Amino acid sequence: MKSLGLYKDTTWNGVSFWHGTSDIFLESIRKTGLGTVNAASDLKLLDLLSFLYEETSRKKIIHSTLSINSASIEAAIAQSDIDFDGITLNFRHKNTYVSASALRAATYACLNHVGSELLEKCLILLSILIHSNEDPAIPEELDVLNFRQYLSIQAKPIMIEIRDIPQCDLMLENGDSAEGVLWDMKYAFPNLSIGKQFEKLQFCNFILLKPVPLSSMRIYQVEFEGNISDRNFEYFLTRIN
């Protein structure tokens, strides 16, 4: 393994797009590529989330963690957005997303403990149900991942770098063409201040329209320290393929 050291990039390097996840999904990605397996539908995570949330409602569970997460869980089940302080947060999970910002992907990989928002929300709801002495009987057809194991198994964050994705294989999160944003990234961003480039780059996220084969990926193990909310978040990448 070769350590790449600390990434300090605040601008786009012009070729790399990034996807943050965890080693829970590493074997599948290595076998079939990135974007071939859809966690929401193929792994039944969206159906599982709906089932667990209905269980908390049916059993009239009141829990502080449930209150904190209910809006985002409902948005995920509805596959919709939430407006938060003027920022639109995307809770659609039926596609594979990549970011032009390595930091954005690192933040997702490191702060989402299992590499999938849907899986993490399922585990939150399962924990609440167990804590409330209402451990649910999960329908076998919904439990593709045998997901209870991840209450105790420590997942490790990984990042995937894909270089030179064709423009036609990318779409904006809202479904619009990516052409204008990609043009800005290549030609307009370099004329902005470093701070402005960094700010804009955090919103350069795209839907991947075509699966990426393993041969086109670089996969990294991620180590980190600090917290993004405290502005002392640092991450280190070690290539593992």
C-alpha atoms as a printed R data frame, in Angstrom:
    type eleno elety resid chain resno       x       y       z
1   ATOM     1    CA   MET     A     1   0.000   0.000   0.000
2   ATOM     2    CA   LYS     A     2   1.234   3.478  -0.798
3   ATOM     3    CA   SER     A     3   0.105   6.346   1.371
4   ATOM     4    CA   LEU     A     4  -0.930   9.435  -0.566
5   ATOM     5    CA   GLY     A     5  -0.653  11.630   2.501
6   ATOM     6    CA   LEU     A     6  -2.973  14.470   3.431
7   ATOM     7    CA   TYR     A     7  -5.175  15.851   0.669
8   ATOM     8    CA   LYS     A     8  -5.298  19.646   0.886
9   ATOM     9    CA   ASP     A     9  -7.010  20.231  -2.482
10  ATOM    10    CA   THR     A    10  -9.550  23.020  -2.503
11  ATOM    11    CA   THR     A    11  -9.903  23.218  -6.288
12  ATOM    12    CA   TRP     A    12 -10.834  20.676  -8.935
13  ATOM    13    CA   ASN     A    13  -7.886  18.922 -10.563
14  ATOM    14    CA   GLY     A    14  -9.776  18.737 -13.857
15  ATOM    15    CA   VAL     A    15 -10.052  14.953 -14.136
16  ATOM    16    CA   SER     A    16 -11.095  13.284 -10.862
17  ATOM    17    CA   PHE     A    17 -14.552  12.512  -9.532
18  ATOM    18    CA   TRP     A    18 -15.017  10.909  -6.131
19  ATOM    19    CA   HIS     A    19 -17.427   8.540  -4.415
20  ATOM    20    CA   GLY     A    20 -17.375   7.984  -0.651
21  ATOM    21    CA   THR     A    21 -18.672   4.779   0.911
22  ATOM    22    CA   SER     A    22 -17.469   1.968   3.217
23  ATOM    23    CA   ASP     A    23 -15.867  -1.446   2.907
24  ATOM    24    CA   ILE     A    24 -19.307  -3.014   3.410
25  ATOM    25    CA   PHE     A    25 -19.805  -2.444  -0.318
26  ATOM    26    CA   LEU     A    26 -16.197  -2.986  -1.420
27  ATOM    27    CA   GLU     A    27 -16.516  -6.605  -2.553
28  ATOM    28    CA   SER     A    28 -19.570  -5.812  -4.676
29  ATOM    29    CA   ILE     A    29 -17.862  -2.787  -6.243
30  ATOM    30    CA   ARG     A    30 -14.783  -4.828  -7.071
31  ATOM    31    CA   LYS     A    31 -16.881  -7.567  -8.667
32  ATOM    32    CA   THR     A    32 -19.402  -5.537 -10.637
33  ATOM    33    CA   GLY     A    33 -18.090  -1.966 -10.742
34  ATOM    34    CA   LEU     A    34 -19.461   1.251  -9.266
35  ATOM    35    CA   GLY     A    35 -23.101   1.953 -10.036
36  ATOM    36    CA   THR     A    36 -24.081  -1.561 -11.105
37  ATOM    37    CA   VAL     A    37 -25.780  -2.494  -7.823
38  ATOM    38    CA   ASN     A    38 -28.388  -0.052  -6.545
39  ATOM    39    CA   ALA     A    39 -28.496  -0.088  -2.741
40  ATOM    40    CA   ALA     A    40 -31.984   1.405  -2.592
41  ATOM    41    CA   SER     A    41 -33.656  -1.176  -4.847
42  ATOM    42    CA   ASP     A    42 -31.285  -4.122  -5.397
43  ATOM    43    CA   LEU     A    43 -30.358  -4.340  -1.707
44  ATOM    44    CA   LYS     A    44 -33.921  -3.433  -0.633
45  ATOM    45    CA   LEU     A    45 -32.689  -0.691   1.695
46  ATOM    46    CA   LEU     A    46 -35.472   1.737   0.789
47  ATOM    47    CA   ASP     A    47 -38.135  -0.891   1.432
48  ATOM    48    CA   LEU     A    48 -36.405  -1.861   4.671
49  ATOM    49    CA   LEU     A    49 -36.304   1.761   5.826
50  ATOM    50    CA   SER     A    50 -40.023   2.154   5.113
51  ATOM    51    CA   PHE     A    51 -40.806  -1.048   7.033
52  ATOM    52    CA   LEU     A    52 -38.784  -0.002  10.093
53  ATOM    53    CA   TYR     A    53 -40.226   3.512  10.137
54  ATOM    54    CA   GLU     A    54 -43.746   2.098   9.928
55  ATOM    55    CA   GLU     A    55 -42.874  -0.138  12.880
56  ATOM    56    CA   THR     A    56 -41.886   2.871  15.028
57  ATOM    57    CA   SER     A    57 -45.147   4.567  14.072
58  ATOM    58    CA   ARG     A    58 -47.290   1.480  14.592
59  ATOM    59    CA   LYS     A    59 -45.788   0.894  18.016
60  ATOM    60    CA   LYS     A    60 -46.100   4.590  18.901
61  ATOM    61    CA   ILE     A    61 -42.445   4.870  19.851
62  ATOM    62    CA   ILE     A    62 -41.247   8.197  21.207
63  ATOM    63    CA   HIS     A    63 -37.490   8.679  21.222
64  ATOM    64    CA   SER     A    64 -35.268  11.762  20.998
65  ATOM    65    CA   THR     A    65 -33.115  10.250  18.237
66  ATOM    66    CA   LEU     A    66 -36.245   9.455  16.256
67  ATOM    67    CA   SER     A    67 -37.400  13.061  16.564
68  ATOM    68    CA   ILE     A    68 -34.040  14.360  15.335
69  ATOM    69    CA   ASN     A    69 -33.969  12.044  12.325
70  ATOM    70    CA   SER     A    70 -37.646  11.852  11.377
71  ATOM    71    CA   ALA     A    71 -37.592  14.645   8.772
72  ATOM    72    CA   SER     A    72 -34.642  13.186   6.863
73  ATOM    73    CA   ILE     A    73 -36.058   9.650   7.142
74  ATOM    74    CA   GLU     A    74 -39.404  10.781   5.724
75  ATOM    75    CA   ALA     A    75 -37.587  12.649   2.922
76  ATOM    76    CA   ALA     A    76 -35.553   9.522   2.131
77  ATOM    77    CA   ILE     A    77 -38.667   7.341   2.035
78  ATOM    78    CA   ALA     A    78 -40.360   9.883  -0.251
79  ATOM    79    CA   GLN     A    79 -37.118  10.288  -2.262
80  ATOM    80    CA   SER     A    80 -37.404  14.051  -2.041
81  ATOM    81    CA   ASP     A    81 -35.463  17.138  -0.899
82  ATOM    82    CA   ILE     A    82 -35.345  19.209   2.271
83  ATOM    83    CA   ASP     A    83 -34.611  22.934   2.317
84  ATOM    84    CA   PHE     A    84 -32.266  23.755   5.198
85  ATOM    85    CA   ASP     A    85 -31.144  27.354   5.751
86  ATOM    86    CA   GLY     A    86 -31.518  28.097   2.054
87  ATOM    87    CA   ILE     A    87 -29.640  24.957   0.989
88  ATOM    88    CA   THR     A    88 -31.455  22.127  -0.773
89  ATOM    89    CA   LEU     A    89 -30.464  18.770   0.701
90  ATOM    90    CA   ASN     A    90 -30.932  15.802  -1.617
91  ATOM    91    CA   PHE     A    91 -32.429  12.667  -0.069
92  ATOM    92    CA   ARG     A    92 -32.807  10.753  -3.323
93  ATOM    93    CA   HIS     A    93 -30.931   7.446  -3.265
94  ATOM    94    CA   LYS     A    94 -31.980   5.662  -6.433
95  ATOM    95    CA   ASN     A    95 -28.800   6.653  -8.235
96  ATOM    96    CA   THR     A    96 -25.055   6.498  -7.649
97  ATOM    97    CA   TYR     A    97 -23.524   9.910  -7.024
98  ATOM    98    CA   VAL     A    98 -20.031  11.262  -7.544
99  ATOM    99    CA   SER     A    99 -18.529  14.571  -6.480
100 ATOM   100    CA   ALA     A   100 -15.857  16.767  -7.972
101 ATOM   101    CA   SER     A   101 -14.819  17.534  -4.389
102 ATOM   102    CA   ALA     A   102 -12.574  14.967  -2.725
103 ATOM   103    CA   LEU     A   103 -13.363  16.616   0.617
104 ATOM   104    CA   ARG     A   104 -17.103  16.203   0.072
105 ATOM   105    CA   ALA     A   105 -16.657  12.501  -0.653
106 ATOM   106    CA   ALA     A   106 -14.295  12.105   2.318
107 ATOM   107    CA   THR     A   107 -16.783  13.805   4.624
108 ATOM   108    CA   TYR     A   108 -19.537  11.445   3.501
109 ATOM   109    CA   ALA     A   109 -17.339   8.358   3.829
110 ATOM   110    CA   CYS     A   110 -16.038   9.271   7.278
111 ATOM   111    CA   LEU     A   111 -19.109  10.748   8.940
112 ATOM   112    CA   ASN     A   112 -21.564   8.182   7.594
113 ATOM   113    CA   HIS     A   113 -20.556   5.168   9.669
114 ATOM   114    CA   VAL     A   114 -21.601   2.502   7.155
115 ATOM   115    CA   GLY     A   115 -21.108   4.232   3.807
116 ATOM   116    CA   SER     A   116 -24.802   4.474   2.952
117 ATOM   117    CA   GLU     A   117 -27.364   6.959   4.248
118 ATOM   118    CA   LEU     A   118 -30.168   4.453   3.805
119 ATOM   119    CA   LEU     A   119 -28.353   1.697   5.685
120 ATOM   120    CA   GLU     A   120 -27.390   4.088   8.459
121 ATOM   121    CA   LYS     A   121 -30.996   5.238   8.858
122 ATOM   122    CA   CYS     A   122 -32.141   1.604   8.960
123 ATOM   123    CA   LEU     A   123 -29.652   0.909  11.751
124 ATOM   124    CA   ILE     A   124 -30.791   3.993  13.665
125 ATOM   125    CA   LEU     A   125 -34.393   2.801  13.534
126 ATOM   126    CA   LEU     A   126 -33.468  -0.750  14.460
127 ATOM   127    CA   SER     A   127 -31.499   0.530  17.479
128 ATOM   128    CA   ILE     A   128 -34.462   2.638  18.582
129 ATOM   129    CA   LEU     A   129 -36.825  -0.320  18.278
130 ATOM   130    CA   ILE     A   130 -34.481  -2.601  20.235
131 ATOM   131    CA   HIS     A   131 -33.948   0.066  22.907
132 ATOM   132    CA   SER     A   132 -37.742   0.360  23.200
133 ATOM   133    CA   ASN     A   133 -38.074  -3.425  23.675
134 ATOM   134    CA   GLU     A   134 -39.783  -3.702  20.288
135 ATOM   135    CA   ASP     A   135 -37.182  -5.695  18.344
136 ATOM   136    CA   PRO     A   136 -38.928  -6.225  14.983
137 ATOM   137    CA   ALA     A   137 -39.204  -9.419  12.955
138 ATOM   138    CA   ILE     A   138 -37.593  -8.327   9.690
139 ATOM   139    CA   PRO     A   139 -39.140  -9.936   6.590
140 ATOM   140    CA   GLU     A   140 -36.448 -12.125   5.044
141 ATOM   141    CA   GLU     A   141 -36.935 -10.664   1.593
142 ATOM   142    CA   LEU     A   142 -36.044  -7.181   2.908
143 ATOM   143    CA   ASP     A   143 -32.891  -8.200   4.751
144 ATOM   144    CA   VAL     A   144 -30.573  -8.741   1.789
145 ATOM   145    CA   LEU     A   145 -27.506  -7.540   3.721
146 ATOM   146    CA   ASN     A   146 -28.257  -9.319   6.996
147 ATOM   147    CA   PHE     A   147 -28.029  -5.780   8.251
148 ATOM   148    CA   ARG     A   148 -28.215  -6.453  12.008
149 ATOM   149    CA   GLN     A   149 -24.560  -7.460  11.897
150 ATOM   150    CA   TYR     A   150 -23.595  -3.835  11.280
151 ATOM   151    CA   LEU     A   151 -24.783  -2.826  14.737
152 ATOM   152    CA   SER     A   152 -21.580  -4.426  16.018
153 ATOM   153    CA   ILE     A   153 -19.245  -4.690  13.013
154 ATOM   154    CA   GLN     A   154 -17.090  -1.597  12.512
155 ATOM   155    CA   ALA     A   155 -17.218  -0.514   8.876
156 ATOM   156    CA   LYS     A   156 -14.191   1.257   7.415
157 ATOM   157    CA   PRO     A   157 -14.516   4.293   5.142
158 ATOM   158    CA   ILE     A   158 -13.268   4.059   1.576
159 ATOM   159    CA   MET     A   159 -13.134   6.492  -1.333
160 ATOM   160    CA   ILE     A   160 -13.242   5.746  -5.019
161 ATOM   161    CA   GLU     A   161 -11.586   8.003  -7.573
162 ATOM   162    CA   ILE     A   162 -12.773   7.867 -11.183
163 ATOM   163    CA   ARG     A   163 -10.778   9.878 -13.696
164 ATOM   164    CA   ASP     A   164 -12.038  11.446 -16.925
165 ATOM   165    CA   ILE     A   165 -15.695  10.415 -16.800
166 ATOM   166    CA   PRO     A   166 -17.286  11.313 -20.158
167 ATOM   167    CA   GLN     A   167 -19.598  14.313 -19.881
168 ATOM   168    CA   CYS     A   168 -22.467  12.264 -21.315
169 ATOM   169    CA   ASP     A   169 -22.203   9.859 -18.347
170 ATOM   170    CA   LEU     A   170 -22.989  12.592 -15.796
171 ATOM   171    CA   MET     A   171 -26.173  14.437 -14.890
172 ATOM   172    CA   LEU     A   172 -26.918  17.041 -12.229
173 ATOM   173    CA   GLU     A   173 -28.669  15.932  -9.047
174 ATOM   174    CA   ASN     A   174 -31.880  17.667 -10.177
175 ATOM   175    CA   GLY     A   175 -31.876  15.769 -13.478
176 ATOM   176    CA   ASP     A   176 -30.582  18.621 -15.640
177 ATOM   177    CA   SER     A   177 -27.675  18.393 -18.067
178 ATOM   178    CA   ALA     A   178 -24.251  18.622 -16.419
179 ATOM   179    CA   GLU     A   179 -22.733  20.475 -19.384
180 ATOM   180    CA   GLY     A   180 -22.935  23.999 -17.945
181 ATOM   181    CA   VAL     A   181 -21.545  23.103 -14.528
182 ATOM   182    CA   LEU     A   182 -18.705  21.071 -16.043
183 ATOM   183    CA   TRP     A   183 -17.822  24.014 -18.303
184 ATOM   184    CA   ASP     A   184 -17.721  26.336 -15.275
185 ATOM   185    CA   MET     A   185 -15.522  23.872 -13.390
186 ATOM   186    CA   LYS     A   186 -13.004  23.732 -16.230
187 ATOM   187    CA   TYR     A   187 -12.954  27.324 -17.421
188 ATOM   188    CA   ALA     A   188 -14.622  29.675 -14.928
189 ATOM   189    CA   PHE     A   189 -13.481  28.237 -11.578
190 ATOM   190    CA   PRO     A   190  -9.745  28.867 -12.155
191 ATOM   191    CA   ASN     A   191 -10.473  32.613 -12.341
192 ATOM   192    CA   LEU     A   192 -12.098  32.634  -8.895
193 ATOM   193    CA   SER     A   193 -10.372  32.987  -5.552
194 ATOM   194    CA   ILE     A   194  -9.326  29.756  -3.845
195 ATOM   195    CA   GLY     A   195 -12.000  30.303  -1.206
196 ATOM   196    CA   LYS     A   196 -14.724  30.790  -3.810
197 ATOM   197    CA   GLN     A   197 -13.584  27.733  -5.776
198 ATOM   198    CA   PHE     A   198 -13.706  25.647  -2.607
199 ATOM   199    CA   GLU     A   199 -17.203  26.910  -1.762
200 ATOM   200    CA   LYS     A   200 -18.607  26.209  -5.220
201 ATOM   201    CA   LEU     A   201 -16.906  22.836  -5.500
202 ATOM   202    CA   GLN     A   202 -18.861  21.450  -2.540
203 ATOM   203    CA   PHE     A   203 -22.026  21.646  -4.658
204 ATOM   204    CA   CYS     A   204 -20.574  19.996  -7.774
205 ATOM   205    CA   ASN     A   205 -22.230  16.618  -7.321
206 ATOM   206    CA   PHE     A   206 -23.480  14.440 -10.148
207 ATOM   207    CA   ILE     A   207 -25.576  11.383 -10.905
208 ATOM   208    CA   LEU     A   208 -23.530   8.634 -12.518
209 ATOM   209    CA   LEU     A   209 -25.461   7.468 -15.581
210 ATOM   210    CA   LYS     A   210 -23.286   4.500 -16.508
211 ATOM   211    CA   PRO     A   211 -21.523   1.961 -14.247
212 ATOM   212    CA   VAL     A   212 -17.760   2.364 -13.886
213 ATOM   213    CA   PRO     A   213 -15.632  -0.803 -14.220
214 ATOM   214    CA   LEU     A   214 -12.947  -1.635 -11.673
215 ATOM   215    CA   SER     A   215 -10.247  -0.925 -14.262
216 ATOM   216    CA   SER     A   216 -11.281   2.761 -14.295
217 ATOM   217    CA   MET     A   217 -11.219   3.175 -10.516
218 ATOM   218    CA   ARG     A   218  -8.674   3.901  -7.841
219 ATOM   219    CA   ILE     A   219  -9.850   2.726  -4.421
220 ATOM   220    CA   TYR     A   220  -8.503   4.199  -1.203
221 ATOM   221    CA   GLN     A   221  -8.790   3.419   2.467
222 ATOM   222    CA   VAL     A   222  -9.528   6.576   4.440
223 ATOM   223    CA   GLU     A   223  -8.216   7.579   7.832
224 ATOM   224    CA   PHE     A   224  -9.275  10.819   9.430
225 ATOM   225    CA   GLU     A   225  -9.099  12.971  12.515
226 ATOM   226    CA   GLY     A   226 -11.078  15.927  13.775
227 ATOM   227    CA   ASN     A   227 -14.628  16.887  12.860
228 ATOM   228    CA   ILE     A   228 -15.944  18.749   9.841
229 ATOM   229    CA   SER     A   229 -18.231  20.898  12.015
230 ATOM   230    CA   ASP     A   230 -15.228  22.056  14.067
231 ATOM   231    CA   ARG     A   231 -13.290  22.915  10.880
232 ATOM   232    CA   ASN     A   232 -10.383  20.705  11.935
233 ATOM   233    CA   PHE     A   233 -11.255  17.705   9.761
234 ATOM   234    CA   GLU     A   234  -8.262  16.087   8.063
235 ATOM   235    CA   TYR     A   235  -8.181  12.902   6.061
236 ATOM   236    CA   PHE     A   236  -5.504  10.615   4.662
237 ATOM   237    CA   LEU     A   237  -5.797   8.227   1.733
238 ATOM   238    CA   THR     A   238  -3.999   4.934   1.196
239 ATOM   239    CA   ARG     A   239  -4.534   3.233  -2.128
240 ATOM   240    CA   ILE     A   240  -5.744  -0.370  -1.862
241 ATOM   241    CA   ASN     A   241  -6.041  -1.308  -5.553
